[in-house]
Amino acid sequence: MSSNDAVNVIKDFINNTLSTLGGVKGSLALAGLAIIMIVLIVYAVYGFIKFLRFTLRLKPHEFALAILAIGFALIVIAILLP
């Protein structure tokens, strides 16, 4: 999926939302969604930075155990998915 496709999907979503809600009500709803998305993105970046700092401070054997645990978790998730 290219960035143009993603932009088109977002534009379609915004147009459908505005046409459904209409006028000021739709604009306020869209502004609220934008604020929520900004907060989610900021917290995701903050969490990623904290996780990166945590992993860089691990000793090699602790890092290996963490990667092993992630591997087992992914295998369990793959088994549980239909």
LOPA-812407 format. One record per residue (C-alpha): residue in three letters; residue number from 1; x negated, y, z negated. Coordinates in steps of 0.1 Angstrom, whole numbers, padded with zeros to 4 digits. Example, Ala and Ser with C-alpha at 12.3 -4.5 7.8 and 13.67 -1.06 7.14 Angstrom:
<rs>
(ala; 1; (-0123; -0045; -0078))
(ser; 2; (-0137; -0011; -0071))
</rs>
This chain:
<rs>
(met; 1; (0000; 0000; 0000))
(ser; 2; (-0015; 0033; 0011))
(ser; 3; (-0012; 0066; -0008))
(asn; 4; (0013; 0078; 0019))
(asp; 5; (0036; 0049; 0012))
(ala; 6; (0035; 0056; -0026))
(val; 7; (0042; 0093; -0019))
(asn; 8; (0071; 0084; 0003))
(val; 9; (0086; 0061; -0023))
(ile; 10; (0083; 0088; -0050))
(lys; 11; (0099; 0113; -0026))
(asp; 12; (0128; 0089; -0019))
(phe; 13; (0133; 0083; -0056))
(ile; 14; (0133; 0121; -0063))
(asn; 15; (0157; 0128; -0035))
(asn; 16; (0181; 0100; -0045))
(thr; 17; (0179; 0111; -0081))
(leu; 18; (0187; 0147; -0073))
(ser; 19; (0215; 0139; -0049))
(thr; 20; (0230; 0116; -0075))
(leu; 21; (0228; 0139; -0104))
(gly; 22; (0231; 0172; -0084))
(gly; 23; (0219; 0207; -0091))
(val; 24; (0206; 0219; -0124))
(lys; 25; (0214; 0186; -0142))
(gly; 26; (0192; 0167; -0117))
(ser; 27; (0164; 0192; -0120))
(leu; 28; (0164; 0190; -0158))
(ala; 29; (0164; 0152; -0156))
(leu; 30; (0135; 0152; -0132))
(ala; 31; (0116; 0177; -0154))
(gly; 32; (0122; 0154; -0184))
(leu; 33; (0109; 0123; -0164))
(ala; 34; (0079; 0143; -0154))
(ile; 35; (0070; 0152; -0190))
(ile; 36; (0075; 0116; -0200))
(met; 37; (0052; 0104; -0172))
(ile; 38; (0025; 0129; -0181))
(val; 39; (0026; 0118; -0218))
(leu; 40; (0024; 0081; -0207))
(ile; 41; (-0006; 0088; -0184))
(val; 42; (-0024; 0108; -0211))
(tyr; 43; (-0019; 0080; -0237))
(ala; 44; (-0030; 0054; -0212))
(val; 45; (-0062; 0073; -0204))
(tyr; 46; (-0068; 0079; -0241))
(gly; 47; (-0063; 0042; -0249))
(phe; 48; (-0086; 0031; -0221))
(ile; 49; (-0114; 0054; -0233))
(lys; 50; (-0110; 0041; -0269))
(phe; 51; (-0111; 0005; -0256))
(leu; 52; (-0141; 0012; -0235))
(arg; 53; (-0159; 0027; -0265))
(phe; 54; (-0149; -0003; -0286))
(thr; 55; (-0163; -0028; -0261))
(leu; 56; (-0195; -0009; -0256))
(arg; 57; (-0201; -0011; -0294))
(leu; 58; (-0196; -0049; -0295))
(lys; 59; (-0225; -0073; -0300))
(pro; 60; (-0230; -0096; -0270))
(his; 61; (-0216; -0127; -0288))
(glu; 62; (-0185; -0107; -0299))
(phe; 63; (-0180; -0094; -0264))
(ala; 64; (-0182; -0130; -0251))
(leu; 65; (-0156; -0141; -0276))
(ala; 66; (-0133; -0112; -0266))
(ile; 67; (-0136; -0121; -0229))
(leu; 68; (-0130; -0158; -0238))
(ala; 69; (-0098; -0148; -0257))
(ile; 70; (-0086; -0127; -0228))
(gly; 71; (-0092; -0156; -0205))
(phe; 72; (-0072; -0180; -0226))
(ala; 73; (-0044; -0154; -0229))
(leu; 74; (-0042; -0151; -0191))
(ile; 75; (-0041; -0189; -0187))
(val; 76; (-0013; -0191; -0212))
(ile; 77; (0006; -0164; -0195))
(ala; 78; (0001; -0181; -0161))
(ile; 79; (0014; -0214; -0175))
(leu; 80; (0045; -0197; -0190))
(leu; 81; (0055; -0178; -0159))
(pro; 82; (0078; -0197; -0136))
</rs>
